[in-house]
Amino acid sequence: MRLFVSEYLSSGAVAQNRGMDSLLTEGRSMLLGVVDDFSRIPNCHVCTTWDRRLGTFPLDGIEVFLVDDWIKENAHFEALSAECDFTFTIAPECDRILASRRQTVDRAGGRWLGSSLTAIELAADKLRLANFLLQRNLPTIATVCFHPQKRKPAFDFPFVVKPRFGAGSQQTYFIGDAHDFEQIRQIYLTCSPAVEAVAQPFVPGEAMSNGFFCTDDAATERRRIDVLLPAEQLQSDDGTFRYLGGRIDRATPVTHDTGAIEKLVRDVAHQIPGLGGYVGIDYILPPGDQSTPVIVEINPRLTTSYLGYRRLAEENLAARLLPSEHACGPVKWKNGQVSFAPDGTVTVAQSVVS
């Protein structure tokens, strides 16, 4: 099997960084983690493209195409998608990047590992996704368009403003009072190009995420959902919600009802047609052990939490991303705790057996 793995921001596809340093760091760490895992699968030959400006590709035994401009990267992406047995893509949802990559693979006649175009486009649109979830009685945050031209806030303070199509907490702000509101309003007024934004009431609580594998079994016409462990999200406290990494504790996952969290994940997986492969859900656990988890967003792609999951799992999780004639059982975990940073640094507690 020849497998093409592409991570958008480190692939050479970006002409200029455009202030995406944090997303590049996360993308590169996810790429290296999953490529390393894929390369350990018997008879799986992995190839990728790599931005020459980033230096030498850090892993051995991988077929690497070095590129130094977006035109060459686009040509490689289309050609490798057509030539390889499967294409696995990591890309942010902003600017329809992930959706566009899916369309390119489809046009090239390639086989995409992951969610459908419909699911990707729904998840990428925070306004549309919130309305979709609310219509299906899934707990999420009320979401409206944010118009910086309007001087009256959409919600009582505090609330949050973020891009309607965005990723990685880019241009996301906590608005606690009228002064904050005016500052953020001016920021969005002066964005060039203009950024379509949404507003949401601030929901206090613990920021969490959950990964899961979603597979449709053609033989039984049933969807198999393998829910992974809850992961604590570490965020900056400066009002921008900057992602600082996460923590997964196998011994003491969360203080809340894990059954409610798993039910939420399964409900989302069954309610959104076309979700496939690895999917991540960000949610908030409000104060109180019996409180209902509240969905923040859905990521129809690999997330940084994978870096922690791969170190705690007693198996090579990347194998679950490939088609198989044999159904996988539930993921088995090592005991202990892992912490991971956006740059790929993973700290493993001594109780985890490597």
C-alpha positions as CSV (number, residue, x, y, z in Angstrom):
1,M,0.0,0.0,0.0
2,R,1.3,3.5,-0.9
3,L,-0.1,6.1,1.4
4,F,0.1,9.9,0.8
5,V,0.0,12.0,4.0
6,S,-0.3,15.7,3.6
7,E,-0.2,18.4,6.3
8,Y,-1.2,21.7,4.7
9,L,0.9,24.3,6.5
10,S,4.2,22.3,6.4
11,S,3.7,20.9,2.9
12,G,4.9,24.0,1.0
13,A,1.3,25.0,0.1
14,V,1.5,28.3,1.9
15,A,3.1,31.2,0.1
16,Q,3.3,33.3,3.2
17,N,2.7,32.3,6.8
18,R,-0.1,35.0,7.3
19,G,0.2,34.9,11.1
20,M,-0.3,31.1,11.3
21,D,2.8,30.3,13.4
22,S,0.8,28.4,16.0
23,L,-1.2,26.4,13.5
24,L,2.1,25.5,11.6
25,T,3.6,24.2,14.9
26,E,0.6,22.1,15.6
27,G,0.3,20.8,12.1
28,R,3.9,19.8,11.8
29,S,3.8,17.9,15.1
30,M,0.6,16.0,14.0
31,L,2.2,15.2,10.7
32,L,5.4,13.7,12.3
33,G,3.4,11.7,14.8
34,V,1.0,10.1,12.4
35,V,3.6,9.6,9.6
36,D,5.8,7.8,12.2
37,D,2.8,5.6,13.1
38,F,1.8,4.8,9.5
39,S,5.4,3.9,8.6
40,R,5.3,1.2,11.3
41,I,2.4,-0.6,9.7
42,P,3.6,-3.6,7.7
43,N,3.5,-3.1,3.9
44,C,2.5,0.6,4.2
45,H,4.8,2.9,2.2
46,V,4.4,6.5,3.3
47,C,5.1,9.6,1.2
48,T,4.6,13.3,1.9
49,T,5.5,16.8,0.7
50,W,7.7,19.0,2.9
51,D,8.4,22.8,2.7
52,R,12.1,23.1,1.9
53,R,12.1,26.3,4.0
54,L,11.5,24.2,7.2
55,G,14.9,22.4,6.8
56,T,15.5,18.7,6.6
57,F,12.5,16.3,7.1
58,P,13.0,14.9,10.6
59,L,12.0,11.3,10.0
60,D,13.9,8.5,8.1
61,G,12.4,5.9,5.8
62,I,9.7,8.3,4.4
63,E,9.4,9.2,0.7
64,V,9.6,13.0,0.9
65,F,9.0,15.5,-2.0
66,L,10.7,18.8,-1.1
67,V,8.9,21.9,-2.4
68,D,9.5,25.6,-2.1
69,D,6.4,27.2,-3.6
70,W,2.7,26.6,-3.5
71,I,2.4,25.9,-7.3
72,K,4.7,22.9,-7.0
73,E,3.0,21.7,-3.9
74,N,-0.4,21.9,-5.6
75,A,0.9,19.8,-8.5
76,H,2.5,17.2,-6.2
77,F,-0.7,17.1,-4.1
78,E,-2.9,16.3,-7.1
79,A,-0.5,13.9,-8.6
80,L,0.2,11.9,-5.4
81,S,-3.5,11.8,-4.6
82,A,-4.1,10.2,-7.9
83,E,-1.1,7.8,-7.8
84,C,-1.4,6.6,-4.2
85,D,-3.8,4.0,-2.8
86,F,-5.1,6.5,-0.2
87,T,-4.7,10.1,0.9
88,F,-4.7,11.2,4.5
89,T,-4.9,15.0,4.9
90,I,-4.4,17.3,7.9
91,A,-5.5,20.9,7.2
92,P,-7.3,23.7,9.1
93,E,-11.0,24.4,8.3
94,C,-10.4,28.1,7.8
95,D,-10.7,29.6,4.3
96,R,-12.3,26.2,3.2
97,I,-8.8,24.7,3.1
98,L,-9.8,21.3,4.3
99,A,-12.8,21.2,2.0
100,S,-10.8,22.3,-0.9
101,R,-8.2,19.5,-0.3
102,R,-11.0,17.0,-0.2
103,Q,-12.3,18.3,-3.6
104,T,-8.9,18.1,-5.1
105,V,-8.5,14.4,-4.1
106,D,-11.9,13.6,-5.4
107,R,-11.2,15.3,-8.8
108,A,-7.9,13.4,-9.0
109,G,-9.7,10.1,-8.5
110,G,-8.0,9.5,-5.2
111,R,-9.3,7.7,-2.1
112,W,-9.7,10.1,0.8
113,L,-9.3,8.8,4.4
114,G,-11.7,10.8,6.5
115,S,-14.9,12.7,6.5
116,S,-17.1,13.5,3.5
117,L,-17.1,16.9,1.9
118,T,-20.6,17.6,3.3
119,A,-19.5,16.8,6.9
120,I,-16.3,18.9,6.5
121,E,-18.3,21.9,5.3
122,L,-20.8,21.7,8.0
123,A,-18.2,21.4,10.8
124,A,-16.2,24.3,9.4
125,D,-19.1,26.8,9.6
126,K,-19.6,27.6,13.3
127,L,-22.9,29.4,12.7
128,R,-24.4,26.6,10.6
129,L,-23.1,23.9,12.9
130,A,-24.6,25.5,16.0
131,N,-28.0,25.7,14.4
132,F,-27.7,22.1,13.1
133,L,-26.9,20.8,16.6
134,L,-29.6,22.8,18.3
135,Q,-32.2,21.6,15.9
136,R,-31.3,18.1,16.9
137,N,-31.4,18.9,20.7
138,L,-27.6,18.4,21.0
139,P,-26.2,20.8,23.7
140,T,-24.2,23.6,22.2
141,I,-23.7,27.3,22.5
142,A,-26.2,29.8,21.0
143,T,-24.4,31.4,18.0
144,V,-25.2,34.6,16.0
145,C,-23.4,36.6,13.4
146,F,-21.1,39.3,14.8
147,H,-21.3,42.6,12.9
148,P,-18.5,44.9,14.0
149,Q,-20.4,47.9,12.5
150,K,-23.1,47.6,15.1
151,R,-22.3,49.3,18.4
152,K,-24.8,47.2,20.4
153,P,-23.5,43.8,21.7
154,A,-25.4,40.8,20.5
155,F,-25.3,39.3,24.1
156,D,-25.0,40.5,27.6
157,F,-21.4,40.5,28.9
158,P,-19.4,38.3,29.0
159,F,-19.4,36.7,25.6
160,V,-16.9,35.4,23.0
161,V,-16.2,36.6,19.4
162,K,-14.5,34.3,16.9
163,P,-14.2,33.8,13.1
164,R,-17.2,32.0,11.6
165,F,-14.7,29.9,9.6
166,G,-11.6,29.4,11.7
167,A,-9.3,27.1,13.5
168,G,-6.8,27.0,16.4
169,S,-8.5,29.9,18.4
170,Q,-7.2,32.4,15.8
171,Q,-8.8,35.9,16.3
172,T,-10.9,34.5,19.2
173,Y,-11.6,37.0,22.1
174,F,-13.3,37.1,25.5
175,I,-15.4,40.2,25.8
176,G,-16.0,41.0,29.5
177,D,-17.2,44.6,29.3
178,A,-17.9,47.6,27.0
179,H,-14.2,48.5,26.8
180,D,-13.4,45.0,25.5
181,F,-16.3,45.2,23.1
182,E,-15.1,48.4,21.5
183,Q,-11.5,47.1,21.2
184,I,-12.5,43.9,19.5
185,R,-15.0,45.7,17.4
186,Q,-12.2,47.9,16.0
187,I,-10.0,44.9,15.5
188,Y,-12.6,43.2,13.3
189,L,-13.5,46.5,11.5
190,T,-9.8,46.9,10.4
191,C,-9.2,43.3,9.3
192,S,-8.0,43.1,5.8
193,P,-9.5,41.1,4.2
194,A,-12.6,41.3,6.2
195,V,-13.3,38.3,8.5
196,E,-16.8,37.0,8.9
197,A,-17.3,36.4,12.7
198,V,-19.8,35.0,15.2
199,A,-20.6,35.8,18.8
200,Q,-21.5,33.3,21.5
201,P,-22.3,33.7,25.2
202,F,-19.4,32.8,27.4
203,V,-19.9,29.4,29.1
204,P,-17.7,28.9,32.2
205,G,-16.3,25.5,32.9
206,E,-13.5,23.1,32.1
207,A,-12.3,23.1,28.4
208,M,-12.1,19.5,27.2
209,S,-11.9,17.5,23.9
210,N,-12.6,14.0,22.8
211,G,-11.3,12.1,19.8
212,F,-13.1,9.2,18.3
213,F,-12.9,6.9,15.3
214,C,-15.9,6.6,13.1
215,T,-16.2,3.8,10.6
216,D,-19.1,2.7,8.4
217,D,-19.4,-1.1,8.0
218,A,-20.6,-1.8,4.5
219,A,-21.5,-5.4,5.4
220,T,-23.8,-4.5,8.3
221,E,-24.7,-1.0,7.2
222,R,-23.9,0.2,10.7
223,R,-21.7,2.9,12.0
224,R,-19.0,1.9,14.4
225,I,-17.9,4.5,16.9
226,D,-14.8,4.0,19.1
227,V,-14.7,6.8,21.7
228,L,-11.2,7.7,23.0
229,L,-10.4,9.2,26.4
230,P,-11.4,12.7,27.5
231,A,-8.5,15.2,27.1
232,E,-8.2,18.3,29.2
233,Q,-7.4,21.4,27.1
234,L,-4.9,23.9,28.3
235,Q,-5.6,27.5,27.2
236,S,-4.1,30.9,27.8
237,D,-5.8,33.1,30.4
238,D,-5.3,36.4,28.5
239,G,-8.7,36.4,26.9
240,T,-7.6,34.9,23.6
241,F,-8.1,31.2,24.4
242,R,-4.7,30.4,22.9
243,Y,-4.2,26.6,22.8
244,L,-1.3,25.5,25.0
245,G,-1.7,21.8,24.7
246,G,-3.5,19.1,26.7
247,R,-3.5,16.4,29.3
248,I,-4.9,12.9,29.3
249,D,-5.1,10.9,32.5
250,R,-6.0,7.3,32.1
251,A,-6.2,6.7,35.9
252,T,-8.5,9.7,36.6
253,P,-10.0,10.8,33.3
254,V,-12.4,13.5,34.6
255,T,-14.5,14.3,37.6
256,H,-17.7,14.3,35.5
257,D,-19.9,11.5,34.4
258,T,-17.9,9.8,31.7
259,G,-21.0,8.1,30.5
260,A,-22.6,11.5,29.6
261,I,-19.5,12.4,27.7
262,E,-19.5,9.2,25.7
263,K,-23.2,9.5,25.0
264,L,-22.6,13.1,23.7
265,V,-19.8,11.9,21.4
266,R,-21.9,9.0,20.0
267,D,-24.9,11.2,19.5
268,V,-22.8,13.7,17.4
269,A,-21.3,10.8,15.4
270,H,-24.7,9.4,14.6
271,Q,-26.4,12.8,13.9
272,I,-23.8,14.2,11.4
273,P,-23.8,12.1,8.2
274,G,-20.4,11.6,6.6
275,L,-18.1,11.9,9.6
276,G,-15.3,9.4,9.1
277,G,-11.9,8.3,10.3
278,Y,-10.5,10.4,13.2
279,V,-12.8,13.2,14.5
280,G,-12.3,15.5,17.4
281,I,-15.0,17.3,19.5
282,D,-14.2,20.3,21.7
283,Y,-16.6,20.8,24.6
284,I,-17.0,22.5,28.0
285,L,-17.8,20.8,31.3
286,P,-19.8,23.4,33.2
287,P,-19.4,23.4,37.1
288,G,-21.1,20.5,38.8
289,D,-20.5,16.8,38.5
290,Q,-23.8,16.1,36.8
291,S,-23.8,19.1,34.4
292,T,-24.3,18.4,30.7
293,P,-21.2,18.8,28.4
294,V,-21.7,21.6,26.0
295,I,-20.3,21.3,22.4
296,V,-18.0,24.1,21.2
297,E,-16.9,22.7,17.9
298,I,-16.3,19.6,15.8
299,N,-13.0,18.9,14.0
300,P,-13.4,16.4,11.1
301,R,-9.7,15.8,11.0
302,L,-6.7,14.8,13.1
303,T,-6.3,17.0,16.2
304,T,-3.3,17.6,18.4
305,S,-4.7,15.3,21.1
306,Y,-3.6,12.5,18.8
307,L,-0.1,13.1,20.1
308,G,-1.2,12.1,23.6
309,Y,-3.5,9.3,22.5
310,R,-0.7,7.6,20.6
311,R,1.5,7.4,23.6
312,L,-1.2,6.0,25.9
313,A,-2.6,3.4,23.5
314,E,-1.5,-0.2,23.6
315,E,-1.7,-0.3,19.8
316,N,-0.8,1.7,16.8
317,L,-3.8,4.0,16.4
318,A,-2.9,4.9,12.9
319,A,-4.0,1.4,11.8
320,R,-7.6,2.4,12.6
321,L,-7.4,5.1,10.0
322,L,-6.9,2.5,7.2
323,P,-9.6,0.4,5.7
324,S,-9.7,-3.1,7.2
325,E,-11.8,-6.2,6.7
326,H,-11.6,-7.0,10.4
327,A,-13.5,-4.9,12.9
328,C,-11.3,-3.4,15.7
329,G,-12.2,-3.9,19.3
330,P,-12.2,-1.0,21.8
331,V,-8.9,0.8,22.3
332,K,-6.9,-0.6,25.2
333,W,-5.0,2.0,27.2
334,K,-1.9,2.0,29.4
335,N,-2.3,3.4,32.9
336,G,-0.9,6.8,33.7
337,Q,-1.0,10.4,32.4
338,V,0.4,12.2,29.3
339,S,0.7,15.9,28.7
340,F,1.4,17.3,25.3
341,A,2.3,20.7,23.8
342,P,1.4,22.1,20.4
343,D,5.0,21.7,19.3
344,G,4.8,17.9,19.7
345,T,6.5,17.7,23.1
346,V,5.0,14.8,25.1
347,T,5.6,14.4,28.8
348,V,4.8,10.9,30.0
349,A,4.2,10.0,33.6
350,Q,6.4,7.2,35.0
351,S,3.4,4.9,35.4
352,V,2.9,4.7,31.6
353,V,4.8,1.7,30.2
354,S,6.4,2.6,26.9
